[in-house]
Amino acid sequence: MERMKRAHDFQQCYRHGSVRRNRLAVLHAMKSPDGVTRVGFSVSKKLGKAVTRNRVKRWLRESMRYYAPQLVPGVHLVVSARAAAREADFHAVKAAVGDLLSRAGLLQPQPSAAEEGAR
């Protein structure tokens, strides 16, 4: 999973990607033209001062790092924080990101422990 850095990639994802929203975050997702999974993060100044914005951005990055092994390959994602993320804690943000990824159909099903033991 690579980081999305170019403004052009963000704009393409906003224009051509599908959108999922919940109370804490917004997810823009589109199929990657080159087959590489890239993730970008966007946190507006509406969230607060730099310390608050950076904390929320760190939480979003760590949430994506947690879900990365389950992520479907070959997608571009932009995760944006909403104003309510300012008052939320890390676990709520991680759950919100997981909810958005699952609703978008971007998480591969993980085998359960019982299935692993049956093999």
N, C-alpha and C positions, 0 to 999 in steps of 0.2 A: 504494500500500500504506500503510494507516494503522496506527497503534499502537492496540492494545486497552488500554483503561485502566480500564473499570468492572469491579468484582468480579462483577457479574451476568453480564457477557459471558464471563468466565473460567469461572464456574460452569456456564453453559449448554454451553460447549465441553467441559468435563469430563464432564458428565452425558450429553449427546446426541451427542458426537462419536466418531469412530472413533479407535483408539489404535494407534500403531506405536512400538516400542521397539528400541533397540540399546544397546550398551555405554555410550555417552556421553550419550545424550539420549532424551527421550520426546516424541512429537508427538501432540497431540490436534487433530483436524481435523473441522470440520463445515461444511455448506453455509451460507452467510450468508443470513439472512432478508431483508436489504435489498440484497443484491448487491454490497456493498462488501467488499473484502479487508482484513482486520484481523489483526495478529499481536501476540501477547502473549508475554512471557517470564517464566519462573518459576525462581528459583534459591534453593534452600533453605539455611538456616543450617547444615545438615549438611555443606555443602561446605567451610566454613571461615569465617574472619573476613571482614570487609567488603571488604578489598582483593582477596582471592581470588574472592569472589562477584561483585564488580563486573567483574573481568577476564573471568570466564567469561561474564557477561551481555553484555559488549562483544563477545566472540567470537561469541556466538549472534546478536546483532543484525547484525554484519558478515556473517556467513554468510547470513542471510536477505536482506540487501541484495544479495549476490552472486547469489542464485537468484531474486530478485524479477522480473526481466524474463521468466523462463521459467515463472513461477507461473500456474496456472490462476486466472482471476478469480472473485470471488464466494465466497470461503471465509474462515472464521475459523480461525486457528491459534493454539495455545498450545505453545510449545517450552519444555520443562523440562530442566534439566541434571541428570545423575546424578553420583554421587560420583566416578566414574572420570574425569570431565571435569576434575577438579582437577589431576591429573597429566598430562593430555594437552596437546598444543600446539594452536595455532590451526588448522593444516592438518588435523589429525585431527578437530577439532570441525566444521570446514567440511565435510569428507567425510562425517561422521556425519549432519549435517543434510541434505546432499544425498541420502544413502542413504534417510533417512526420507521425504523428499519424493517421491522416485521410487517407493519401495515403496507409498506411499499413492496414487500415480497423480496427483499434483498438479503435475507438471512437464510442460509442453508440449514436444513434440519439436522440437528446433532443427534447421533445415536445415544440412546439412554444407557445407563449403567447396566441394566438388565440385558439389553441387546449385546453389549460388549462382552458380558460374561458368558452368553450363550454361544459365542463363536469358538 
